[in-house]
C-alpha cells in the first residue's frame, strides 16, 4: 500500500471510527473522479494565464487595457510601461498567448484590447486585495 493510501486510511479511520478497505476504495474512486473532472490540460492552461499575470509589465498592461475599456494602440501602451519596444512586443505576445489580450492591425497601427477573461481576472484580483493590508 502506498504511503498516500495509508494516510488516507488513517484519516478515514479517524473520521469514521472504523475504516474498511471498501471505504478506502470508494474514497479513492471519488478522488479519481474529481481529478478526471479537473483535467490536466485545463490546469496547464490556467497556470499559463497566472504565469502571464505574474510579471509586472504584463500585469500593468492588462490592468491598463481593462481600465481603458477600449482598444489602445501599441504607442499608447508604450507610454504606460517603461520597457523597450521589443520588451513591449514580447509582453503583449505573452498576453495574447494566454488569452488575456487580443490584437489586430489597423493600417500601420497595432491595436490591443483586454478579453473578457482579463476583465474577470482583474476584477476578481482587485476585489480580493484588502486596501487596509
N, CA, C and O atoms as a GROMACS GRO file, in nm:
protein
  532
    1UNK      N    1   0.085  -0.118   0.000
    1UNK     CA    2   0.000   0.000   0.000
    1UNK      C    3   0.090   0.124   0.000
    1UNK      O    4   0.186   0.132   0.076
    2UNK      N    5   0.056   0.220  -0.085
    2UNK     CA    6   0.137   0.341  -0.094
    2UNK      C    7   0.122   0.424   0.034
    2UNK      O    8   0.025   0.410   0.110
    3UNK      N    9   0.219   0.511   0.055
    3UNK     CA   10   0.217   0.597   0.173
    3UNK      C   11   0.093   0.687   0.172
    3UNK      O   12   0.031   0.710   0.276
    4UNK      N   13   0.056   0.738   0.052
    4UNK     CA   14  -0.062   0.825   0.042
    4UNK      C   15  -0.189   0.748   0.077
    4UNK      O   16  -0.277   0.800   0.146
    5UNK      N   17  -0.200   0.624   0.030
    5UNK     CA   18  -0.318   0.543   0.060
    5UNK      C   19  -0.324   0.511   0.208
    5UNK      O   20  -0.432   0.509   0.267
    6UNK      N   21  -0.210   0.485   0.267
    6UNK     CA   22  -0.206   0.456   0.412
    6UNK      C   23  -0.250   0.580   0.491
    6UNK      O   24  -0.323   0.567   0.590
    7UNK      N   25  -0.207   0.698   0.449
    7UNK     CA   26  -0.250   0.820   0.518
    7UNK      C   27  -0.400   0.840   0.502
    7UNK      O   28  -0.468   0.880   0.596
    8UNK      N   29  -0.452   0.811   0.383
    8UNK     CA   30  -0.597   0.820   0.361
    8UNK      C   31  -0.670   0.722   0.452
    8UNK      O   32  -0.772   0.757   0.510
    9UNK      N   33  -0.619   0.601   0.464
    9UNK     CA   34  -0.678   0.501   0.552
    9UNK      C   35  -0.684   0.553   0.697
    9UNK      O   36  -0.786   0.540   0.764
   10UNK      N   37  -0.574   0.612   0.744
   10UNK     CA   38  -0.572   0.665   0.882
   10UNK      C   39  -0.671   0.780   0.897
   10UNK      O   40  -0.739   0.790   1.000
   11UNK      N   41  -0.680   0.865   0.795
   11UNK     CA   42  -0.775   0.977   0.801
   11UNK      C   43  -0.918   0.925   0.809
   11UNK      O   44  -0.996   0.968   0.894
   12UNK      N   45  -0.952   0.832   0.721
   12UNK     CA   46  -1.088   0.777   0.721
   12UNK      C   47  -1.116   0.703   0.851
   12UNK      O   48  -1.228   0.708   0.902
   13UNK      N   49  -1.017   0.636   0.904
   13UNK     CA   50  -1.031   0.567   1.031
   13UNK      C   51  -1.067   0.668   1.141
   13UNK      O   52  -1.154   0.642   1.224
   14UNK      N   53  -0.998   0.782   1.141
   14UNK     CA   54  -1.028   0.888   1.239
   14UNK      C   55  -1.168   0.943   1.219
   14UNK      O   56  -1.241   0.965   1.316
   15UNK      N   57  -1.208   0.965   1.093
   15UNK     CA   58  -1.337   1.025   1.064
   15UNK      C   59  -1.453   0.928   1.086
   15UNK      O   60  -1.558   0.967   1.138
   16UNK      N   61  -1.435   0.803   1.047
   16UNK     CA   62  -1.543   0.705   1.053
   16UNK      C   63  -1.543   0.623   1.181
   16UNK      O   64  -1.641   0.556   1.212
   17UNK      N   65  -1.434   0.629   1.252
   17UNK     CA   66  -1.425   0.547   1.373
   17UNK      C   67  -1.373   0.408   1.342
   17UNK      O   68  -1.308   0.346   1.426
   18UNK      N   69  -1.401   0.360   1.225
   18UNK     CA   70  -1.352   0.230   1.180
   18UNK      C   71  -1.346   0.236   1.028
   18UNK      O   72  -1.444   0.273   0.963
   19UNK      N   73  -1.235   0.200   0.973
   19UNK     CA   74  -1.216   0.211   0.828
   19UNK      C   75  -1.200   0.072   0.768
   19UNK      O   76  -1.121  -0.009   0.815
   20UNK      N   77  -1.278   0.047   0.663
   20UNK     CA   78  -1.268  -0.080   0.592
   20UNK      C   79  -1.203  -0.056   0.456
   20UNK      O   80  -1.197   0.058   0.409
   21UNK      N   81  -1.156  -0.160   0.395
   21UNK     CA   82  -1.095  -0.149   0.262
   21UNK      C   83  -1.192  -0.088   0.162
   21UNK      O   84  -1.152  -0.012   0.075
   22UNK      N   85  -1.322  -0.122   0.176
   22UNK     CA   86  -1.423  -0.067   0.085
   22UNK      C   87  -1.432   0.085   0.099
   22UNK      O   88  -1.453   0.156   0.000
   23UNK      N   89  -1.415   0.135   0.222
   23UNK     CA   90  -1.419   0.279   0.244
   23UNK      C   91  -1.305   0.348   0.171
   23UNK      O   92  -1.324   0.451   0.106
   24UNK      N   93  -1.188   0.291   0.182
   24UNK     CA   94  -1.070   0.348   0.114
   24UNK      C   95  -1.089   0.341  -0.036
   24UNK      O   96  -1.064   0.439  -0.107
   25UNK      N   97  -1.132   0.226  -0.086
   25UNK     CA   98  -1.151   0.210  -0.230
   25UNK      C   99  -1.256   0.307  -0.284
   25UNK      O  100  -1.237   0.367  -0.390
   26UNK      N  101  -1.367   0.324  -0.210
   26UNK     CA  102  -1.472   0.417  -0.252
   26UNK      C  103  -1.419   0.559  -0.257
   26UNK      O  104  -1.445   0.633  -0.352
   27UNK      N  105  -1.345   0.597  -0.154
   27UNK     CA  106  -1.291   0.734  -0.149
   27UNK      C  107  -1.187   0.756  -0.259
   27UNK      O  108  -1.182   0.864  -0.318
   28UNK      N  109  -1.105   0.658  -0.286
   28UNK     CA  110  -1.008   0.669  -0.395
   28UNK      C  111  -1.078   0.685  -0.529
   28UNK      O  112  -1.033   0.762  -0.614
   29UNK      N  113  -1.190   0.614  -0.548
   29UNK     CA  114  -1.269   0.629  -0.670
   29UNK      C  115  -1.327   0.771  -0.681
   29UNK      O  116  -1.325   0.831  -0.788
   30UNK      N  117  -1.378   0.822  -0.570
   30UNK     CA  118  -1.433   0.958  -0.568
   30UNK      C  119  -1.325   1.061  -0.601
   30UNK      O  120  -1.348   1.154  -0.678
   31UNK      N  121  -1.209   1.043  -0.542
   31UNK     CA  122  -1.098   1.136  -0.567
   31UNK      C  123  -1.050   1.126  -0.711
   31UNK      O  124  -1.013   1.227  -0.771
   32UNK      N  125  -1.051   1.006  -0.766
   32UNK     CA  126  -1.014   0.988  -0.906
   32UNK      C  127  -1.110   1.058  -0.999
   32UNK      O  128  -1.069   1.114  -1.101
   33UNK      N  129  -1.239   1.057  -0.965
   33UNK     CA  130  -1.340   1.126  -1.044
   33UNK      C  131  -1.317   1.277  -1.039
   33UNK      O  132  -1.329   1.345  -1.141
   34UNK      N  133  -1.284   1.329  -0.922
   34UNK     CA  134  -1.253   1.472  -0.910
   34UNK      C  135  -1.133   1.510  -0.994
   34UNK      O  136  -1.134   1.612  -1.063
   35UNK      N  137  -1.031   1.427  -0.990
   35UNK     CA  138  -0.909   1.453  -1.067
   35UNK      C  139  -0.940   1.452  -1.217
   35UNK      O  140  -0.892   1.538  -1.291
   36UNK      N  141  -1.020   1.356  -1.261
   36UNK     CA  142  -1.055   1.346  -1.403
   36UNK      C  143  -1.138   1.467  -1.447
   36UNK      O  144  -1.122   1.516  -1.559
   37UNK      N  145  -1.228   1.515  -1.360
   37UNK     CA  146  -1.311   1.630  -1.394
   37UNK      C  147  -1.227   1.756  -1.410
   37UNK      O  148  -1.258   1.841  -1.494
   38UNK      N  149  -1.122   1.768  -1.330
   38UNK     CA  150  -1.034   1.885  -1.337
   38UNK      C  151  -0.954   1.883  -1.466
   38UNK      O  152  -0.947   1.985  -1.535
   39UNK      N  153  -0.895   1.772  -1.499
   39UNK     CA  154  -0.822   1.757  -1.625
   39UNK      C  155  -0.688   1.825  -1.624
   39UNK      O  156  -0.677   1.940  -1.583
   40UNK      N  157  -0.588   1.757  -1.668
   40UNK     CA  158  -0.452   1.809  -1.672
   40UNK      C  159  -0.440   1.927  -1.767
   40UNK      O  160  -0.376   2.027  -1.733
   41UNK      N  161  -0.499   1.919  -1.885
   41UNK     CA  162  -0.488   2.026  -1.984
   41UNK      C  163  -0.545   2.157  -1.934
   41UNK      O  164  -0.489   2.264  -1.958
   42UNK      N  165  -0.656   2.148  -1.864
   42UNK     CA  166  -0.717   2.270  -1.811
   42UNK      C  167  -0.627   2.334  -1.706
   42UNK      O  168  -0.610   2.456  -1.705
   43UNK      N  169  -0.569   2.254  -1.620
   43UNK     CA  170  -0.479   2.307  -1.518
   43UNK      C  171  -0.359   2.377  -1.580
   43UNK      O  172  -0.317   2.482  -1.533
   44UNK      N  173  -0.305   2.319  -1.684
   44UNK     CA  174  -0.191   2.381  -1.752
   44UNK      C  175  -0.230   2.514  -1.815
   44UNK      O  176  -0.153   2.610  -1.809
   45UNK      N  177  -0.348   2.520  -1.875
   45UNK     CA  178  -0.395   2.644  -1.936
   45UNK      C  179  -0.416   2.753  -1.830
   45UNK      O  180  -0.383   2.869  -1.852
   46UNK      N  181  -0.469   2.714  -1.715
   46UNK     CA  182  -0.489   2.810  -1.606
   46UNK      C  183  -0.355   2.860  -1.552
   46UNK      O  184  -0.340   2.978  -1.520
   47UNK      N  185  -0.258   2.770  -1.543
   47UNK     CA  186  -0.125   2.810  -1.498
   47UNK      C  187  -0.058   2.904  -1.597
   47UNK      O  188   0.016   2.994  -1.557
   48UNK      N  189  -0.083   2.885  -1.727
   48UNK     CA  190  -0.030   2.976  -1.828
   48UNK      C  191  -0.085   3.117  -1.808
   48UNK      O  192  -0.012   3.216  -1.822
   49UNK      N  193  -0.214   3.127  -1.776
   49UNK     CA  194  -0.275   3.257  -1.752
   49UNK      C  195  -0.214   3.322  -1.628
   49UNK      O  196  -0.178   3.440  -1.630
   50UNK      N  197  -0.201   3.245  -1.522
   50UNK     CA  198  -0.142   3.300  -1.399
   50UNK      C  199   0.003   3.340  -1.420
   50UNK      O  200   0.047   3.442  -1.368
   51UNK      N  201   0.077   3.261  -1.497
   51UNK     CA  202   0.216   3.294  -1.528
   51UNK      C  203   0.224   3.425  -1.606
   51UNK      O  204   0.313   3.507  -1.583
   52UNK      N  205   0.131   3.443  -1.698
   52UNK     CA  206   0.130   3.567  -1.777
   52UNK      C  207   0.107   3.689  -1.688
   52UNK      O  208   0.162   3.796  -1.715
   53UNK      N  209   0.027   3.673  -1.585
   53UNK     CA  210  -0.001   3.786  -1.495
   53UNK      C  211   0.107   3.806  -1.388
   53UNK      O  212   0.107   3.906  -1.318
   54UNK      N  213   0.198   3.711  -1.377
   54UNK     CA  214   0.298   3.715  -1.271
   54UNK      C  215   0.422   3.796  -1.310
   54UNK      O  216   0.532   3.771  -1.261
   55UNK      N  217   0.403   3.891  -1.398
   55UNK     CA  218   0.510   3.979  -1.442
   55UNK      C  219   0.457   4.122  -1.434
   55UNK      O  220   0.347   4.149  -1.481
   56UNK      N  221   0.533   4.211  -1.375
   56UNK     CA  222   0.483   4.346  -1.351
   56UNK      C  223   0.442   4.418  -1.480
   56UNK      O  224   0.338   4.483  -1.484
   57UNK      N  225   0.523   4.406  -1.583
   57UNK     CA  226   0.490   4.473  -1.709
   57UNK      C  227   0.362   4.417  -1.769
   57UNK      O  228   0.274   4.493  -1.808
   58UNK      N  229   0.351   4.285  -1.777
   58UNK     CA  230   0.231   4.224  -1.836
   58UNK      C  231   0.108   4.256  -1.753
   58UNK      O  232   0.002   4.286  -1.808
   59UNK      N  233   0.121   4.250  -1.620
   59UNK     CA  234   0.005   4.279  -1.536
   59UNK      C  235  -0.037   4.425  -1.550
   59UNK      O  236  -0.156   4.455  -1.554
   60UNK      N  237   0.059   4.515  -1.559
   60UNK     CA  238   0.027   4.657  -1.579
   60UNK      C  239  -0.046   4.677  -1.711
   60UNK      O  240  -0.145   4.750  -1.717
   61UNK      N  241   0.002   4.611  -1.816
   61UNK     CA  242  -0.063   4.623  -1.946
   61UNK      C  243  -0.207   4.573  -1.942
   61UNK      O  244  -0.297   4.637  -1.996
   62UNK      N  245  -0.228   4.461  -1.878
   62UNK     CA  246  -0.364   4.407  -1.867
   62UNK      C  247  -0.453   4.502  -1.789
   62UNK      O  248  -0.566   4.531  -1.831
   63UNK      N  249  -0.404   4.552  -1.677
   63UNK     CA  250  -0.485   4.644  -1.596
   63UNK      C  251  -0.518   4.771  -1.672
   63UNK      O  252  -0.630   4.822  -1.663
   64UNK      N  253  -0.422   4.824  -1.748
   64UNK     CA  254  -0.447   4.945  -1.826
   64UNK      C  255  -0.552   4.917  -1.933
   64UNK      O  256  -0.643   4.998  -1.953
   65UNK      N  257  -0.540   4.804  -2.002
   65UNK     CA  258  -0.638   4.770  -2.106
   65UNK      C  259  -0.777   4.747  -2.047
   65UNK      O  260  -0.877   4.786  -2.107
   66UNK      N  261  -0.784   4.685  -1.932
   66UNK     CA  262  -0.913   4.664  -1.866
   66UNK      C  263  -0.972   4.799  -1.825
   66UNK      O  264  -1.090   4.824  -1.849
   67UNK      N  265  -0.891   4.885  -1.764
   67UNK     CA  266  -0.939   5.015  -1.719
   67UNK      C  267  -0.983   5.102  -1.837
   67UNK      O  268  -1.080   5.178  -1.826
   68UNK      N  269  -0.911   5.092  -1.949
   68UNK     CA  270  -0.945   5.174  -2.066
   68UNK      C  271  -1.083   5.135  -2.122
   68UNK      O  272  -1.158   5.222  -2.166
   69UNK      N  273  -1.114   5.006  -2.119
   69UNK     CA  274  -1.243   4.961  -2.171
   69UNK      C  275  -1.254   4.975  -2.322
   69UNK      O  276  -1.364   4.964  -2.377
   70UNK      N  277  -1.144   4.998  -2.388
   70UNK     CA  278  -1.142   5.011  -2.533
   70UNK      C  279  -1.006   4.970  -2.585
   70UNK      O  280  -0.914   4.943  -2.508
   71UNK      N  281  -0.994   4.965  -2.716
   71UNK     CA  282  -0.865   4.931  -2.775
   71UNK      C  283  -0.765   5.044  -2.752
   71UNK      O  284  -0.800   5.162  -2.751
   72UNK      N  285  -0.640   5.004  -2.734
   72UNK     CA  286  -0.533   5.102  -2.726
   72UNK      C  287  -0.425   5.063  -2.825
   72UNK      O  288  -0.401   4.945  -2.850
   73UNK      N  289  -0.360   5.164  -2.880
   73UNK     CA  290  -0.252   5.143  -2.974
   73UNK      C  291  -0.125   5.106  -2.897
   73UNK      O  292  -0.109   5.142  -2.780
   74UNK      N  293  -0.036   5.035  -2.962
   74UNK     CA  294   0.092   5.000  -2.901
   74UNK      C  295   0.164   5.126  -2.854
   74UNK      O  296   0.227   5.124  -2.748
   75UNK      N  297   0.155   5.233  -2.930
   75UNK     CA  298   0.224   5.356  -2.890
   75UNK      C  299   0.168   5.411  -2.759
   75UNK      O  300   0.242   5.469  -2.680
   76UNK      N  301   0.038   5.393  -2.736
   76UNK     CA  302  -0.021   5.436  -2.609
   76UNK      C  303   0.027   5.347  -2.495
   76UNK      O  304   0.057   5.395  -2.386
   77UNK      N  305   0.032   5.217  -2.521
   77UNK     CA  306   0.078   5.123  -2.419
   77UNK      C  307   0.225   5.145  -2.386
   77UNK      O  308   0.267   5.130  -2.271
   78UNK      N  309   0.303   5.180  -2.487
   78UNK     CA  310   0.445   5.204  -2.466
   78UNK      C  311   0.468   5.324  -2.374
   78UNK      O  312   0.568   5.329  -2.302
   79UNK      N  313   0.376   5.419  -2.377
   79UNK     CA  314   0.386   5.537  -2.290
   79UNK      C  315   0.356   5.502  -2.144
   79UNK      O  316   0.391   5.578  -2.053
   80UNK      N  317   0.290   5.388  -2.122
   80UNK     CA  318   0.248   5.349  -1.987
   80UNK      C  319   0.355   5.267  -1.915
   80UNK      O  320   0.371   5.278  -1.793
   81UNK      N  321   0.427   5.184  -1.988
   81UNK     CA  322   0.527   5.097  -1.926
   81UNK      C  323   0.667   5.138  -1.972
   81UNK      O  324   0.687   5.182  -2.085
   82UNK      N  325   0.760   5.122  -1.882
   82UNK     CA  326   0.898   5.163  -1.910
   82UNK      C  327   0.979   5.042  -1.957
   82UNK      O  328   1.062   4.988  -1.884
   83UNK      N  329   0.951   5.000  -2.081
   83UNK     CA  330   1.025   4.889  -2.142
   83UNK      C  331   1.057   4.925  -2.286
   83UNK      O  332   0.999   5.017  -2.343
   84UNK      N  333   1.149   4.853  -2.343
   84UNK     CA  334   1.184   4.874  -2.484
   84UNK      C  335   1.068   4.829  -2.571
   84UNK      O  336   0.976   4.761  -2.525
   85UNK      N  337   1.071   4.869  -2.698
   85UNK     CA  338   0.968   4.824  -2.792
   85UNK      C  339   0.968   4.672  -2.803
   85UNK      O  340   0.863   4.610  -2.812
   86UNK      N  341   1.086   4.614  -2.801
   86UNK     CA  342   1.099   4.469  -2.806
   86UNK      C  343   1.038   4.405  -2.682
   86UNK      O  344   0.967   4.305  -2.691
   87UNK      N  345   1.065   4.464  -2.566
   87UNK     CA  346   1.008   4.414  -2.441
   87UNK      C  347   0.857   4.425  -2.438
   87UNK      O  348   0.789   4.336  -2.388
   88UNK      N  349   0.806   4.534  -2.492
   88UNK     CA  350   0.661   4.554  -2.500
   88UNK      C  351   0.598   4.450  -2.593
   88UNK      O  352   0.495   4.391  -2.562
   89UNK      N  353   0.661   4.429  -2.707
   89UNK     CA  354   0.611   4.330  -2.802
   89UNK      C  355   0.609   4.191  -2.740
   89UNK      O  356   0.514   4.115  -2.758
   90UNK      N  357   0.715   4.158  -2.669
   90UNK     CA  358   0.724   4.027  -2.603
   90UNK      C  359   0.616   4.013  -2.496
   90UNK      O  360   0.552   3.908  -2.486
   91UNK      N  361   0.594   4.116  -2.416
   91UNK     CA  362   0.492   4.113  -2.311
   91UNK      C  363   0.353   4.097  -2.372
   91UNK      O  364   0.273   4.017  -2.323
   92UNK      N  365   0.324   4.172  -2.477
   92UNK     CA  366   0.193   4.163  -2.540
   92UNK      C  367   0.172   4.026  -2.605
   92UNK      O  368   0.062   3.972  -2.602
   93UNK      N  369   0.276   3.972  -2.663
   93UNK     CA  370   0.267   3.839  -2.723
   93UNK      C  371   0.231   3.734  -2.618
   93UNK      O  372   0.149   3.646  -2.642
   94UNK      N  373   0.294   3.743  -2.500
   94UNK     CA  374   0.262   3.651  -2.391
   94UNK      C  375   0.119   3.664  -2.345
   94UNK      O  376   0.055   3.564  -2.310
   95UNK      N  377   0.068   3.786  -2.343
   95UNK     CA  378  -0.071   3.809  -2.302
   95UNK      C  379  -0.170   3.757  -2.406
   95UNK      O  380  -0.276   3.706  -2.371
   96UNK      N  381  -0.135   3.772  -2.532
   96UNK     CA  382  -0.219   3.716  -2.639
   96UNK      C  383  -0.221   3.565  -2.629
   96UNK      O  384  -0.327   3.503  -2.637
   97UNK      N  385  -0.103   3.504  -2.611
   97UNK     CA  386  -0.094   3.358  -2.599
   97UNK      C  387  -0.177   3.305  -2.483
   97UNK      O  388  -0.233   3.196  -2.491
   98UNK      N  389  -0.184   3.382  -2.374
   98UNK     CA  390  -0.259   3.340  -2.255
   98UNK      C  391  -0.408   3.369  -2.268
   98UNK      O  392  -0.486   3.333  -2.180
   99UNK      N  393  -0.449   3.434  -2.376
   99UNK     CA  394  -0.590   3.465  -2.396
   99UNK      C  395  -0.640   3.583  -2.316
   99UNK      O  396  -0.760   3.596  -2.293
  100UNK      N  397  -0.549   3.669  -2.272
  100UNK     CA  398  -0.588   3.784  -2.191
  100UNK      C  399  -0.603   3.912  -2.274
  100UNK      O  400  -0.670   4.006  -2.232
  101UNK      N  401  -0.541   3.913  -2.391
  101UNK     CA  402  -0.541   4.030  -2.477
  101UNK      C  403  -0.561   3.984  -2.621
  101UNK      O  404  -0.513   3.879  -2.661
  102UNK      N  405  -0.632   4.066  -2.696
  102UNK     CA  406  -0.647   4.041  -2.840
  102UNK      C  407  -0.588   4.159  -2.914
  102UNK      O  408  -0.605   4.274  -2.874
  103UNK      N  409  -0.519   4.130  -3.024
  103UNK     CA  410  -0.459   4.236  -3.104
  103UNK      C  411  -0.507   4.229  -3.246
  103UNK      O  412  -0.546   4.123  -3.296
  104UNK      N  413  -0.504   4.344  -3.312
  104UNK     CA  414  -0.540   4.350  -3.453
  104UNK      C  415  -0.464   4.463  -3.519
  104UNK      O  416  -0.429   4.563  -3.456
  105UNK      N  417  -0.438   4.446  -3.648
  105UNK     CA  418  -0.373   4.550  -3.727
  105UNK      C  419  -0.479   4.648  -3.776
  105UNK      O  420  -0.587   4.608  -3.818
  106UNK      N  421  -0.447   4.775  -3.769
  106UNK     CA  422  -0.534   4.880  -3.822
  106UNK      C  423  -0.444   4.971  -3.905
  106UNK      O  424  -0.390   5.069  -3.856
  107UNK      N  425  -0.430   4.934  -4.034
  107UNK     CA  426  -0.335   5.007  -4.119
  107UNK      C  427  -0.195   4.981  -4.069
  107UNK      O  428  -0.151   4.866  -4.063
  108UNK      N  429  -0.124   5.087  -4.034
  108UNK     CA  430   0.012   5.068  -3.983
  108UNK      C  431   0.018   5.060  -3.830
  108UNK      O  432   0.127   5.051  -3.772
  109UNK      N  433  -0.097   5.064  -3.766
  109UNK     CA  434  -0.104   5.061  -3.620
  109UNK      C  435  -0.147   4.923  -3.571
  109UNK      O  436  -0.222   4.852  -3.638
  110UNK      N  437  -0.098   4.886  -3.455
  110UNK     CA  438  -0.138   4.761  -3.391
  110UNK      C  439  -0.219   4.799  -3.267
  110UNK      O  440  -0.173   4.873  -3.180
  111UNK      N  441  -0.341   4.747  -3.262
  111UNK     CA  442  -0.434   4.780  -3.154
  111UNK      C  443  -0.455   4.658  -3.065
  111UNK      O  444  -0.458   4.545  -3.113
  112UNK      N  445  -0.470   4.682  -2.936
  112UNK     CA  446  -0.492   4.574  -2.840
  112UNK      C  447  -0.609   4.608  -2.749
  112UNK      O  448  -0.637   4.725  -2.720
  113UNK      N  449  -0.677   4.502  -2.706
  113UNK     CA  450  -0.785   4.520  -2.609
  113UNK      C  451  -0.785   4.401  -2.514
  113UNK      O  452  -0.738   4.292  -2.549
  114UNK      N  453  -0.838   4.422  -2.395
  114UNK     CA  454  -0.849   4.315  -2.295
  114UNK      C  455  -0.963   4.222  -2.333
  114UNK      O  456  -1.066   4.266  -2.384
  115UNK      N  457  -0.944   4.093  -2.308
  115UNK     CA  458  -1.051   3.996  -2.331
  115UNK      C  459  -1.142   3.990  -2.208
  115UNK      O  460  -1.108   4.044  -2.102
  116UNK      N  461  -1.254   3.923  -2.222
  116UNK     CA  462  -1.344   3.905  -2.108
  116UNK      C  463  -1.273   3.831  -1.994
  116UNK      O  464  -1.296   3.860  -1.877
  117UNK      N  465  -1.187   3.735  -2.029
  117UNK     CA  466  -1.110   3.663  -1.927
  117UNK      C  467  -1.025   3.760  -1.846
  117UNK      O  468  -1.020   3.751  -1.723
  118UNK      N  469  -0.958   3.853  -1.913
  118UNK     CA  470  -0.873   3.951  -1.843
  118UNK      C  471  -0.958   4.041  -1.754
  118UNK      O  472  -0.920   4.070  -1.640
  119UNK      N  473  -1.071   4.085  -1.805
  119UNK     CA  474  -1.159   4.173  -1.727
  119UNK      C  475  -1.205   4.102  -1.600
  119UNK      O  476  -1.205   4.160  -1.492
  120UNK      N  477  -1.243   3.976  -1.615
  120UNK     CA  478  -1.289   3.899  -1.500
  120UNK      C  479  -1.178   3.879  -1.398
  120UNK      O  480  -1.198   3.899  -1.279
  121UNK      N  481  -1.060   3.841  -1.445
  121UNK     CA  482  -0.949   3.816  -1.354
  121UNK      C  483  -0.906   3.942  -1.280
  121UNK      O  484  -0.883   3.939  -1.158
  122UNK      N  485  -0.894   4.053  -1.351
  122UNK     CA  486  -0.853   4.178  -1.286
  122UNK      C  487  -0.959   4.221  -1.185
  122UNK      O  488  -0.925   4.268  -1.076
  123UNK      N  489  -1.084   4.206  -1.219
  123UNK     CA  490  -1.193   4.242  -1.126
  123UNK      C  491  -1.185   4.158  -1.000
  123UNK      O  492  -1.199   4.210  -0.889
  124UNK      N  493  -1.164   4.028  -1.016
  124UNK     CA  494  -1.155   3.940  -0.901
  124UNK      C  495  -1.032   3.974  -0.816
  124UNK      O  496  -1.040   3.981  -0.694
  125UNK      N  497  -0.919   3.994  -0.882
  125UNK     CA  498  -0.797   4.026  -0.808
  125UNK      C  499  -0.808   4.158  -0.733
  125UNK      O  500  -0.767   4.168  -0.618
  126UNK      N  501  -0.864   4.258  -0.798
  126UNK     CA  502  -0.880   4.388  -0.731
  126UNK      C  503  -0.975   4.377  -0.612
  126UNK      O  504  -0.954   4.443  -0.510
  127UNK      N  505  -1.078   4.295  -0.625
  127UNK     CA  506  -1.174   4.278  -0.516
  127UNK      C  507  -1.123   4.191  -0.403
  127UNK      O  508  -1.179   4.193  -0.294
  128UNK      N  509  -1.016   4.115  -0.429
  128UNK     CA  510  -0.966   4.023  -0.327
  128UNK      C  511  -0.853   4.081  -0.244
  128UNK      O  512  -0.812   4.022  -0.144
  129UNK      N  513  -0.802   4.196  -0.284
  129UNK     CA  514  -0.690   4.258  -0.213
  129UNK      C  515  -0.744   4.366  -0.121
  129UNK      O  516  -0.812   4.459  -0.166
  130UNK      N  517  -0.714   4.353   0.006
  130UNK     CA  518  -0.760   4.449   0.104
  130UNK      C  519  -0.671   4.574   0.098
  130UNK      O  520  -0.548   4.563   0.101
  131UNK      N  521  -0.732   4.690   0.091
  131UNK     CA  522  -0.659   4.815   0.089
  131UNK      C  523  -0.596   4.840   0.226
  131UNK      O  524  -0.491   4.904   0.235
  132UNK      N  525  -0.659   4.792   0.330
  132UNK     CA  526  -0.611   4.815   0.466
  132UNK      C  527  -0.490   4.729   0.500
  132UNK      O  528  -0.425   4.751   0.602
  133UNK      N  529  -0.459   4.631   0.417
  133UNK     CA  530  -0.341   4.549   0.441
  133UNK      C  531  -0.377   4.425   0.508
  133UNK      O  532  -0.290   4.342   0.537
   0.00000   0.00000   0.00000
